Amino acid sequence: MGENKEQITIASTIESIDEAVTKTVDYAKGLGFEDDAIFGIDMAVREAVANAVKHGNGLDESKRVDVTLCDVPGGLEITVRDYGEGFKVEDVPDPTNPENLLKEDGRGILFMQNFVNTVEWHNHPEGGMLVRMVKEL
């Protein structure tokens, strides 16, 4: 595996989410990921990009979402960057706590953590959030 990269830039619209997910899935298939891993990649990227569009950029179409795909030794690294205010992941309520079980929001972080091997959130120095995910082959 080389250190190939692909950059995907989408508008902050709900309709653009599928574009980013489809391109990511195609890239992952090209690296040899099996169907079960492809499902996990799809779900994690869909959640990360949807969060960037809705929560990060607030559906502001003047802001973009950048997705970077990089084949790294042993897997695929995916970064998703928005241009919003950023947040602290530790401030997001735990969706597994009994008082949060019936809430509609708050499960995205849990989904991402379950579908990829590594997930990290960083406030980008130039603003916005950067989500870094790695899925191992």
C-alpha positions, 0 to 999 in steps of 0.5 A: 500500500502506498501513501495515496491521498484523495481530497473530497470537498462538499458543500454543507448540504444534506444532499452532499453527504452521499457524495462524500460517502460514495467516494469514500466507499469506492476508495475503500473498495479499491484498497481491498476492504471486505463488505463488513468493513465497507459497511462500517466505513460507510456508517462512520463517514456518513455520521462524521460528514453529517455532523460536520454539515449540520452541527459544525457548519450549521447547514451554512452553504458558504462553508465547506466540508473537507474529507481526506482519504489516505491509504496508510500501512494496514488500513485507511485514514479518513479525516473530516473537517468542518469550518464551524465553532468546534466543540469538546467531545467530552461535553457531549452527553453519553448516549448510553446513560439511562437519562439519554437513552430516548434522546434523538441526538448524541449517538454519532460519536458512539457509532463512529467509535464502534465502526472504525478502529480509531477515532479522534476529535481535534479543534483545528487551529484555523477553526472548526473540527477535524475528525480523524478515523482509521479503519484497519484492513 
